[in-house]
């Protein structure tokens, strides 16, 4: 197949961020398909209105000069979504393709995806990564009733025009089906990790530890991800302050950036733990994440906010920890935490009560037998259920099914003839 893949936040392992689209797309090329990726240059390095093209592990990537950063205001992010959507709307139909695969968020990606599919008379497959607009509405990010109605219409528009839908969690599938979409046309392909990349990093954590005098052989808890309003990293600073009284040797390491970064830094400084047992090191390329997790004893995935945020969470940090063979703790009882509890690969701790949460963490960090046993269970879970290689095969079957089932109308066939000639 010729696959036209639309993802505004596409990143490679040399960049910062999740690499699900990269991992799936490169494997699709290995299976013999041609993948054309339309994305944006998030760093804003491109100038003008043109698109830059590169080849990334067999993926033909087209980069639009649209800056995006998680620290941008919500208004600025909306402008970025619309800017990329309009650019992709004009650009996407020029590629000879058999299927369009568009992944959210943002939901605005559906507009160029549907337009390209109609112009080329091919099916569109839509991937639901987050429950938009339900999540921003729950967070109060869409207070305007007109904007809320427009976002809800866009969600229905995306589903209605999709030949197949991919959901990242069972609860997301339930949401889509609840909107009236046929359950038989929704496939759950959860997030995952490149298991081989994490295998190659085994043992690399020792040399990394040696480069930091404050770390060395001390126990280390790692958070690797966004530092935003919903990530509750300020709570981790409070837990670090409480843990410092119980065991001053335990190190809390935060890798990431986001709009709450300075707030967390000030909180840690006020608690007198910043650069003492709580360290904020900024972002690292995805290629370096396996080494940091290999150096860690325990990983955490945190959330703050209404249930809709964390109930069906599929965080990259969670699956990366599994692939690295590291136990992972959450502060919420959702799909992820239930999964690791049942597998013996982690669990839930109390991040709201700093004193209690600190006691729980310190006890686990001192339990070497549990850490090793839970680490083995985490790795087994990643290999057997969350390897991107297997997920790519499932995605391939979904795309092939969409192409096989698609029956364009006569009007669509006439449009295709017009486009081709």
C-alpha positions, 0 to 999 in steps of 0.5 A: 500500500501507499499510506498517507500518514498524518500526525502533527506531533511526529518525532524520531528517536533523536527528538524529544517526545513519543515515537509511536508513529515513527515506530509503527511507520518504519515497520510498515515500510519494512513490511513493504509499504510506502509511508508518506508522513505529513507533520510539523517542525515543532522547533520552528526551525523552518522558515517561509511557507514551504515544506521540507522533506527527509527520509527517516528510517524508510519513512518519507517525512514532509515537515511544515514550518509550524511551531508547537511547544507544550509550554505554549498557551492554549490559544497559541496551541489552537492557532498551531493546530489550525495552521497545520490543518490548513497547510496539510489540507492543501498539501495532502491530496497531491500524494498518490495513496491507497489509504489515509491514516490520521492520528489525533490529537489534535482533532483538527487533523481530521479535516485534511485527512477527510479532504484528502481521502475524498479528493483521492477517493480512498478510505480514511482510518482515524486513530483516537489517542485521547478523548477530545474534546471531552478532556479539554471540556472537563479541564475547562479549556473550552469555556465558549459554548460555540467552541465546545459545539464545534469541537464535538461536531468535529469529533463526530465528523472524524468518526463518521468519515472513518472506514476504520478506527483505532483506539489506544485503550478499551475505554476509548473504544467504548467512548467511540462506540457510545457515539454511534460508531460500529464496534466491529470497525474499532480496533484497540491497538494500545501504546507500546515501546520498541522492546529491542531498543530497550534491550540494547540499553541494558547495563548502560545505566551504570555509566550514566550514574557515574557521570552524576556525583549526586547519583552514583550508587544511590536509589533513584526514582524517575519521572520522564514526561511532560510537566503540565497542569495534569501531571502533578509533578509538584506533588512529587516535590512534596513527596521528595521532601517527606522522603528526605527525612526517611532516607536522604539517599533516595534521588528523585529525578524529573526529565521533561518540560512543560508549562508547570516547569518553573512552578515545580522548580520553585516548589522544590526550592521552597521545600529545600529539596531542589538539587538536594534529593530532587533534580530537574534535568530538562528534556532528553532525546527519546534515544536516551530514555532507555539509558535513564530507565536502566539507571532507575530503580523505580518509575512513576506516572502521575495525573491530576484532575478529573477521572476522564484524564486518567481512566484510559491513560496510555502514557509513553512513560508507562510503556517505556518503563515496562520495556526497560523492565522497571516497576512503575507506580501511578497515583490513579486507578485507571487502565494502566495501574490495573494492568500492572497491579494484576501483572505484579509489575507495579501499583498505586501509591498515595501522591495526595498525602506526601507523608504517606506517599513517601513512606510507601515509596521508601519502603518499596525502594528498600525492598530489593526482592520486590523491585527485581520481581516487579521489574521482571514482570514489567519486562514480560508484560512489554514483550508479550503485550506492548511491543510496537513490532506486533502492533504494526502488524495489527495496524497493517491488517486494519489498513488493508481491511479499510482498503478492501472494504472501501467502496467509493460512490460514483461521484467519488469515482468521477472525482478520482478520475478528475484528480488522476487526469 
